[in-house]
């Protein structure tokens, strides 16, 4: 068989992991805030049954629930700057954290609205 599992190897990486805890918490809180706001805005047309906005909300939820988060991150980081270049807006120099928080926030928002409404 192989060598026994070495727990000291895991504990040697804790200082490295703790140094990135702040950025991790920033991503989590930022995406949750964006997700709650987006989820609330998506739930309103569903609750009040506004036909056009309800359809747009269904497309939004279907897209963000139906695609893996890794694909969404690639689309936001690589695709969004290319689309914005068509409108002569350069966001390629924007911080990566902006793309990460927005992608996770929109993904979270697609899951938040359904838990707080009675209708599917």
N, C-alpha and C positions, 0 to 999 in steps of 0.2 A: 504494500500500500504506500501511501505518501507520508510525508512528514506530518506530525500533529499540528493542529491549528495554533498559530501564535497570536495570542491576544495582545501582547505588548506592541505588536506591529500596528494594531488598530489605535491603541492609546497614543502612539507616537504621532499620529496625524491630527489629534484633537486641537493642538494649538493652531495648525494651519486652517482647520475648519472654523474655529472660533474667530479667526481674523476676517472671514467672509460672512459672518453672521449679520452684520449691519446691513450689507447690501441685499442679503436674502430677505431680511425683514422689511426693507424698503420696497422690494419688488412685491412681496406679499401684501403689505398694507396699501400700496399704490394700486395694485390690480384689484384688490377687494373694494376700494373706494370707487374706482372706475366701474367695476362690475355692478355694484349696488346702484349707482346712478343710471347706468345703461339698462339694467334689469327693471328699474322703476319706470324708465321711459318706454321700455318695450311692453310692460304690463298694462300701461294706460290704454293704448288702443285695443288691447285684448279685452280689458274689462268693460270699456264703453262701446265696444263693437263698432269701431270706425272702419269701414270697409277697405279703403285703400291702404291706410296705415296698418291695419290688421294683416293684410297680405304681405306688406313689406316686413312686418315683424316676424311672420312665419318663415319668410325666405331667410332673414337674418338668423333666426334660431336654427333653422334647418342647416344652413351653411356651417355655423360655428359648432353645432353639435355633431355634424356629419363628417367633419374633417379633423384629422389628428392635430393636436396642438403644435407638434413639430412642423407640420406643413404650414400652419398659420404663421408660425414664427418666421419661416423662410419667405412666405408671401409678404409679410410686413417688412422684413429687413431688406430683401432684395427686390421685391415687386413694387412696393409702394413708391420708392424713390424713382423708379423707371416710369411709373404712371404719372407721377407729379412732374417729371421732366416734360411731358407732353403739354402741361399747362405752364411751362417755363418757371417752375418752382423747384429749387434745388434743396432737397432735404437729405442729401447723401452725407452731409457733414453733421447731421443731428446725432446726439448721443445714442448709443446702442440701448441704453436703459429706457429711453423713450419708446423705442419699438417693442421692447420686452414688456413693459408695463401696459402699453396699449393693446398688444396682442393678448396677453393674459387677462386684461380687464374686459375686453370684448368677449373673450371666451367664457369668462366667469359670468358676464351679464346674460349670456344665452341660457345659462342654467339657473340663474336666480329668479327669473320672472315666473317660472312654472311652479315653483314651490309655494308661492304666495298667492296664487289665484285658484279659484275653484274650477274653472273651465280649462279643458285641455286644448 
